[in-house]
Amino acid sequence: MKLKITLLLLFIAMETFSQAIITGHVSGEADPLVGANIILKHSKKGTISDFDGNFEIRVAPRDTLVISYLGFTPKEIVIGDQKHIDVSLDGYIALDEVVVMAYASYSCRTIICYGLIGSSMSFQKENEVLTEKLYPNPSKSGRFQLRLIGDYRKVDLLVYNISGQLVKSFYARPNNKLLYMDLSELASGMYIINVNADGKQIATKKAIID
């Protein structure tokens, strides 16, 4: 027993000392991304990029960072021996239509807008044919079911608030093309859910908690 405890303490010490602070920069279409989410994969540890798109975070060489921003395809970066990482995210149009009204200056490309203050969003009704279904929506309990149209082994879900901040991420294995999502710990409001299956983004859904 003493040997096991000693080995455990030694492992914890080695893990702690192997960690180091790395720096990075996040951009999208050549411009810095303000408030991009940098999350340590399979953990709740993370940070966000500053007004110049820069960030720093303490990691170990074997760690993987997930960098994401609403309106852009997330990327995963294995740290290894890197001391600084530059990440360029690719934009995509995953929402049917977004109408953005802002009460301060902002910058937009297509439907990708950032630097918004007091913004509001409206969405067209999702295509009813051959698309993943999220229900009940709205949900009073914050619990949803997602019906997939394909067979997938693993599905990663990234949940954003309307400000574009990542508020929850988790993965699940579908059961007969059906996923259960528990967002009951989140406050009432509208959220955007990026659905990634077997390493590929397949849908973006809006979820409303009453």
N, C-alpha and C positions, 0 to 999 in steps of 0.2 A: 504494500500500500504506500509506504514512504517513497519507494522508487517511482511509483506512478505519479505521485504528487510532485516529486522533484522533476520528472520528465515534463509534466504539464507546465510547471513554472518556467522551465527552461525554454519550452516551445513558445510560451507567451512572451518571454523576454526577447527571444530571437525575432518574433513577429513584430514586436514593438520597435526594436532597433532597426529592422529592415525597412521601416516606413520612412518616407521623405516627402517634403513638400515639392510638388512640381507646379509649373505655371503653364498657362495655355491661352489661346486666343480663338474665339468663335466668330465666324463670319458667314454671311449668306449672300450670294450674288455680289461679292466684293465688298459689301458693307458690313461693319461690325454688328453683331446681334446683341442687343441689350436685354439682360434678364434671361438668357438661355439657361436651361437646366443642365447641370453636370452632376450625375448621380453615380455612385459606386454601385455596380451591378449587384442585384440580389441583396441590397441593404437599403437603409433609409438615410445613409450618409451622403451628403452632397453640398453643392453650393450653386450660385448663379453668376453669370458674367456681369461685369460692371458696364458703365456707360461707354467704354471703349472696346467692349467685347472681351476683356481680359478676365482671368480667374486664376486662383491658386487653390490647391487641395492637397491634403496629406494622403498618400497612397503607398502601397507596397508594389514591388515589381510584378507580382502575379495578378494584380487587380485589373479589372476591366471597367472603363468609364462609359456610361451611356450619355451622349450629348443630344439634347432635343430642344426643339422650339416649335411652337404652334405654327403650322403652315409649311414646315420643312420636314424632310425625311430624317429620322434619327440616325445617329451613327454610333458604333461601338468601337472603342479604342483600347487595345491591350497595352498596358504601361511599359512592361519590359524595363529597359535601361534608359528610357527617355526622360529628359529633365524638363523639356518644354514641348508642347504639342500645339500645332496649328490645325484647326478643324474648320472645314468649309462645308456647310450643309446645303443640300440641294432643295430648292423649293418645289412644291407640288400643289396642284389645285384639287384638294380632296373633298371640299364642301361644294354642294350643289350651287349655292349662291350666297355671298356674304355682302351685306350692306352695312357699311360702317359710317357712323356719324360721330365726329369728335369735336370737343370744345377747346382744343388746343392744337398747335401745329403738329404735323405728323408727316411721315414719309411712307409712300405706298408703291408697291410694284404689283400689278395685277390685283390679286386679292390679299396680298401679304402686306399687312400694315403694322407699324410698330411706333412706339413713342406716343401712344394714345392716352389721353386723359379724359375721364368721364365718357367713355365710349359705350355704344350700344350696338348689338348685332341682331340681324333678323335673317332667317333661313327660309328658303323655299322648301316645300314638302319633298321628302326624299322619294327617289324613284321607287315605285311599287313593284317593279318587275326585276327578277333576278338580282336581288340585293339582300344583304344580311338584315335581319329584323331584330330590333331592340324593343322589348316590351316587359311589363307595362310602361308606358312613357307618355305622360309623367307618372312617377312612382311616389306614393306617399311614404313608403317605408325606406326608400333608397336602395331597394333590391331589384335587380333587373335580370332578365334572361335574354341571351343573344343567340338567335338561330342563324347558323352558318349555312352557306350554300355549297361549301366544299368540305372534303374530308381532310382534317389537319391533325397532326400529332401534338403540336404545342402551339398555344396562342399567348402572345404577350400583349398586355393592355396598358396603355398610358393614358391617364386621366388628367385633363387640364381644366383650370377655371377659365372664365371668359377674359381674364387678363393675360392668358397664355402661360401661366405658371403651372408646372407639373405638381399635382397635389397627391397623386397616388400612382403606383405602378405595381403590377403583379402579373404572374403568368398562370395559366390553367390548361388542363387537358380536356378537350371537348368530350362529352358523352352523347353519342348518337347525334352529332352536329349541334349540340346544345351546350351553352356555357351559362353558368350562374355568376352574377357579379354583385357583390355586396358593397355598396357605397354608403351604407347607413351612417357611417361616422362623419360624413361630409355635411356641410350646412346646406340649407335649401337654396336652390338656384339652378342655373344651367351649366353643364359641363360638356367638354368635348373629349371623346374617347377615340384614341388611335388604336386600331386593331391590327396587329402584326401576327401573321401565321406562318410558321416554319421559316422564319427569317425574312418574310416579305410582307409589306403593308397591303392589306386587302380592303380596308374600309376606314372611314371616319364617321362617327355617329355623335349626335347630340343627345344628351341625357338630361332630363329635368327632374329634380327632386322637389316635390311640393313642401 
